[in-house]
Amino acid sequence: MIERLEPITVEQRRARIGLEPVRPTYRDPEERIEDFFECSMGFTAEEVMAEASRCIHCPQPSACVSACPMGNDIPLALWYVEKGEFSKAAEIYRQTNPLPEICGRVCPAESTCAASCVLARRDRTIATGAIEAFVADYQRKNSGVPLPRKAASSGKQVAVIGAGPAGLAAAEDLIVAGHEVTVYEALPAPGGLLVYGIPNFKLDKSLVTWKIEWLETLGVRFVTNFRVGEQVSLEELKEREGYDAIFVGTGAGVEATLDVPGEDLGRVYRSIDFLVRGNVAQELLPDTKREPITLGRRIAVIGGGDTATDCLRTSIRLGAGEVTCYYRRTEAEMPGNSDERLHAVEEGAKFEYLVAPVELLDRTADGNVDGMRLIRMELGEPDSSGRRRPLPIQGSEFTVDIDDVILAIGFWPDPLIGKTTPTIETHKWGLIKADPATGQTSSTSIFAGGDNVTGPALVNAAIAAGKHSAAAINEYLSTL
Ligand SMILES: Cc1cc2nc3c(=O)[nH]c(=O)nc-3n(C[C@H](O)[C@H](O)[C@H](O)COP(=O)(O)OP(=O)(O)OC[C@H]3O[C@@H](n4cnc5c(N)ncnc54)[C@H](O)[C@@H]3O)c2cc1C
């Protein structure tokens, strides 16, 4: 374990509070909507050191560390960054986070580590995400990421079902602990929503490919195009291959429905079907999703989370003329990342609040959507989510002309594993019941974590769940 280098004095701390924030540079919106490359240009070495040197190194255990689901030692990493020791800083992140180059790009720091920073009160919080991405990239490109030393072989075999961030995190810790690990993935490539969801302009897919190759070199075996529960159930697989334990990280990949007339019309897309066709290379797509999408001029995106914002920005890059997000509450209740929303607005997206679709129209009767009837909403009392409930205003309906509609209204877990594994208890729309600390399910040798346990959440939470389960599986295996 690397120790903190030097203590910081009260005077130094005060001086740091006065330092000006340094922010990462973004490509010009006019330029970035012409391609699917990442929008953030990140930091230069000088900038990243200047930004890291604003950390005041709180005397009490840092709030940013507790706010990070993985418990990254952010202050220690920042200490190395300000000294220019970028690879050492990357190692600090890698001790707790197997995917720092990815989290540095996609974690909504504004609601986790950066939000809890004492400087946030002065609106001068540290750009923790861009710093993490910088050092992880630096180490990968300059010194390479060393393979960890694996424990002696335990003779035990573990299957990981689902190759999203939860599954990848679990696989890494389990193989390092000396177990044999095989990851089964339903889609043609591993990565989960990191590949088949989050667009390239937020996260370059080559980072995921690099990590998969790194895990393969470590000894993790990937079996793709294999949907557990379809030809073979989880328990049959366990029996047949002799697995001692299983981690299930199957995510929440089933799209919610709008339940209004016209939802099944042509040119009405589900968000992931739409995003993958715009963002994923043809050869990585299942045959059923290879048909390219040609958008019309006026695009309606329904929903208010990150997925909706990603659909808006992808539509713009695919050449749509007028792209509007329709959301039933106000911006204050929107669940998505506000920085992402700002980027969407810079790129030309419009937002209409307090409106909900009541019907998707096909007025020319050609089988395709061409309009949408909406109703205006007002906010009532808070609902179970704590947000004020949207209520329709009677008589306020109106119609808009639309060429394509993209539904980005939420996700459920796939019920397949729960239905075909009688020993695993599920609840609330198919979420797997698991111990929150260990991920252990009602079947002692089967553990679960990530979106399939919590419902749609974040990459950092899925990684943390995968790591907690790997530790619990390791302990369980030691008792066999
Ligand atoms: C469009 C979009 C954008 C997002 N943007 C962000 C963001 O910017 N920042 C952020 O932190 N989070 C974001 N998220 C959320 C984040 O991607 C998820 O919370 C995270 O990926 C969940 O990880 P997971 O491993 O639990 O599941 P997933 O990433 O969904 O991976 C599950 C994997 O299991 C596979 N699988 C499912 N069933 C089976 C089966 N029966 N057999 C074998 N394999 C199976 C799936 O194919 C998939 O590959 C976004 C989500 C979406 C949809």
The ligand as an ORCA input file, in Angstrom:
! r2SCAN-3c Opt
* xyz 0 1
  C     -28.038      4.318    -22.586
  C     -27.460      4.202    -21.207
  C     -26.513      5.132    -20.796
  C     -25.962      5.052    -19.540
  N     -25.044      5.974    -19.165
  C     -24.442      5.852    -17.965
  C     -23.437      6.778    -17.564
  O     -23.112      7.723    -18.290
  N     -22.841      6.599    -16.359
  C     -23.164      5.533    -15.533
  O     -22.551      5.394    -14.470
  N     -24.129      4.668    -15.882
  C     -24.771      4.794    -17.071
  N     -25.733      3.898    -17.424
  C     -26.074      2.804    -16.490
  C     -25.009      1.698    -16.511
  O     -24.631      1.403    -17.839
  C     -25.524      0.438    -15.807
  O     -25.941      0.789    -14.499
  C     -24.450     -0.642    -15.707
  O     -23.956     -0.984    -16.987
  C     -25.003     -1.889    -15.016
  O     -24.027     -2.892    -15.034
  P     -24.429     -4.444    -14.940
  O     -23.160     -5.188    -15.052
  O     -25.291     -4.648    -13.764
  O     -25.356     -4.713    -16.223
  P     -25.149     -4.528    -17.780
  O     -24.152     -3.505    -18.111
  O     -26.519     -4.361    -18.324
  O     -24.567     -5.933    -18.245
  C     -25.343     -7.106    -18.138
  C     -24.866     -8.102    -19.172
  O     -25.500     -9.361    -18.943
  C     -25.855     -9.932    -20.190
  N     -26.936    -10.888    -19.970
  C     -28.222    -10.622    -19.623
  N     -28.919    -11.770    -19.477
  C     -28.045    -12.768    -19.725
  C     -28.165    -14.176    -19.733
  N     -29.322    -14.766    -19.440
  N     -27.076    -14.923    -20.052
  C     -25.877    -14.329    -20.349
  N     -25.713    -12.986    -20.358
  C     -26.784    -12.224    -20.040
  C     -26.275     -8.733    -21.008
  O     -26.242     -9.023    -22.401
  C     -25.228     -7.707    -20.598
  O     -24.094     -7.768    -21.414
  C     -26.345      3.989    -18.667
  C     -27.315      3.075    -19.070
  C     -27.871      3.172    -20.325
  C     -28.923      2.195    -20.747
*
